[in-house]
Amino acid sequence: MAKITSRSPLAPDAFPALPVIKGVRFATAAAGVRYAGRTDVMLAHLTPGSTVAGVFTRSATRSANVLDCQAKIALEPEAGDGAAILVNSGNSNAFTGRAGDASVQALCEAVSTAMDLPPSRVFTSSTGVIGEPLPHERIVAKVADLVAGLDEENIAGAANAITTTDTFPKGASAEIEIDGQTVRIAGIAKGSGMIAPDMATMLVYVFTDAAIAKDDLQALVSGINERSFNCITVDSDTSTSDTLLMGATGASGVRVAKSDTAFATALESVFLDLAHQVVKDGEGATKFVTVQVTGAASDNDARTHAMAIANSPLVKTAIAGEDPNWGRVVMAIGKSGAAADRDLLSIRFGDVLVAEKGWVSPEYREEMGAAVMKEPEITVAVDLGLGDGAATVWTCDLTHGYISINADYRS
Amino acid sequence: MAKITSRSPLAPDAFPALPVIKGVRFATAAAGVRYAGRTDVMLAHLTPGSTVAGVFTRSATRSANVLDCQAKIALEPEAGDGAAILVNSGNSNAFTGRAGDASVQALCEAVSTAMDLPPSRVFTSSTGVIGEPLPHERIVAKVADLVAGLDEENIAGAANAITTTDTFPKGASAEIEIDGQTVRIAGIAKGSGMIAPDMATMLVYVFTDAAIAKDDLQALVSGINERSFNCITVDSDTSTSDTLLMGATGASGVRVAKSDTAFATALESVFLDLAHQVVKDGEGATKFVTVQVTGAASDNDARTHAMAIANSPLVKTAIAGEDPNWGRVVMAIGKSGAAADRDLLSIRFGDVLVAEKGWVSPEYREEMGAAVMKEPEITVAVDLGLGDGAATVWTCDLTHGYISINADYRS
């Protein structure tokens, strides 16, 4: 059965050229946690005075790393402290009992000692198989090399080291002028399966050279996360290790508050770009699907409908088969539990009005819908005709590739 | 791509020999609604004095037939009235606007006239493609033949006529002695995809020769449905046409009340047998999976966890791959939203204790779990260690067969 042999057909042509974020340096190593012949650990160092914020999986069976990060994010750092982020792929250190906690502690201590940082300023993430002990000593053995190799130009290497079943590394960036000065944002992400909100399952690390107070940074990250990573789903499954960490180094000398719209807009574009890349690397994905729901009784209802459509195996397989099967969209709306009136619904595939007022549109012809479904990027738009509630979520199709990857991932 | 070419590997050896239920007669016809060369309509007639009860999909986009049945089930019939059930496969008459309502009316009138029944005592179901107008005139043209062909021994023919993507017709029965007299129950069902509770997506028709007052029959059906058809899921998708109708003819002369435990137990065995057959015919299914959750904070929580496990694409693909990937079970528990404590959980595959106290069990070896996963019927048992809440649900694995069937069903 399947190994992941080829790049997603929805992948960008190449990893983007990301700007250097002054105050952040990266290093990678091949520690052999699980994979051979590739890097599987990345270390990022943030210059003293940097602030760090984060959002995490809401899973009740969170990994030891996530629990540790959550506790540390809440702390007020000393003014002169830097920070470090250590990430390994190949093993998630999740559901590994007390040994999992000990692994996190060992990793944090090693980085803390090597970099002269308090352990409370070392954040770790692990991604990969659940339930097997993390051979943390293999990572600890690489810490000195990692510290020695830190380089502000190595963010692309970091993006590669954190991948698991990903078929391409993910990066995105933005540059804006604030008060005549340039502020830069760059981020990397990994994730391709077990992707569903609360929060969408993946690892994401975003950096900026703006100076942002800790609470403002957290407010920005939490708010934008709700409209980006929390609006994507590949398979409705939620990882125990989801982590988004964002560091603001202040090296540009530009101070940004949470109310700064230009910065927030730029940051949202980076979050959305990374979120969409994760969907485009959805396991087995051949179609990128935008589900837009309008006219719902509330925004919450709109989101419930959109997620029901995006997670429906029957909708997702129809899209895989390039079948404009709008009946399955109706089915998904019906099952979602949110308010709907069969006879007020309208459905569009792309620009084509398929169904309205409880039935197929009089102008609609099957070949019109079929033409839309052949595109690699498809919009399914539903108007419920009930109110002003709206939501947009992103997903991919469900294909033989997903089955191949997941029926044979661990064995 | 896929047509459904072969019988599910989980199918029973043959359709069971079902007892005749005195007071019910069946007929079938090949009306060419969508399929050629097979029967696609069944008519059942219940003798005057029969009571009828039903449960239906909770979808907000219910089909015209379901809305019509729900209205009629609520009515008090005249004492001398019989009842009829007319079912077609090939077209679900769902999301067909006002034309859908007109089709239901046309069908009910045709049967009403031909059988001298009030239209309020004619129940219809339609199953198949959503959103295409039902060519009801093809069915109406067969009504006279159907009425002429009614036969109390033709329940197996009826089970065949109502199938769509099913790979085998489904039947189950029970016989019990009450006060020295024999009471019989026989039922048929169709369903293999778009199966999820509220209520599980399918058509089910069950008959008994017991005499049961209408309200008692409804109470029995509703209660037992909660523990059987509402506890199965194939793909988490819910049809717009789910219908379970039960008729009690009274022809045995034995009066049964809702408090009659022996009857209720026998009826539950028939419901469960049919529900399990639907799962075993789940689209592409190669494994029948029982998910047992105990030790939850409440029965509701247990059900939430059980359904999260049963609906998880990652759990279902692991089972398809015969991979004892208990980490994915932990993931599903974590995402369910119900209470869980990572460090109190235990997980068994079959009789094998796999994980306990937040980690893999010390006695567990991968080959022990792998041996269980090779069986066609697998139990995944989770104890949360929190309370007395318990629930059991049934599902199947997620395979290439599901993708093949659903990526190419309509085109």
Interface residues (C-beta under 8 A of the other chain):
Chain A: M1 T57 S59 A60 T61 R62 S92 A94 F95 T96 G97 R98 A99 G100 V129 I130 G131 E132 G193 M194 A196 D198 D235 S236 D237 T238 S239 T240 N311 S312 P313 L314 T317 A318 A320 G321 E322 D323 N325 W326 G327 R328 V330 M331 A332 I333 G334 K335 S336 A338 A339 A340 D341 R342 D343 L345 A355 K357 G358 W359 V360 L398 T399 H400 Y402 I403 S404 N406 A407 D408 Y409 R410 S411
Chain B: M1 T57 S59 A60 T61 R62 S92 A94 F95 T96 G97 R98 A99 V129 I130 G131 E132 G193 M194 A196 D198 D235 S236 D237 T238 S239 T240 N311 S312 P313 L314 T317 A318 A320 G321 E322 D323 N325 W326 G327 R328 V330 M331 A332 I333 G334 K335 S336 G337 A338 A339 A340 D341 R342 D343 L345 A355 K357 G358 W359 V360 L398 T399 H400 Y402 I403 S404 N406 A407 D408 Y409 R410 S411
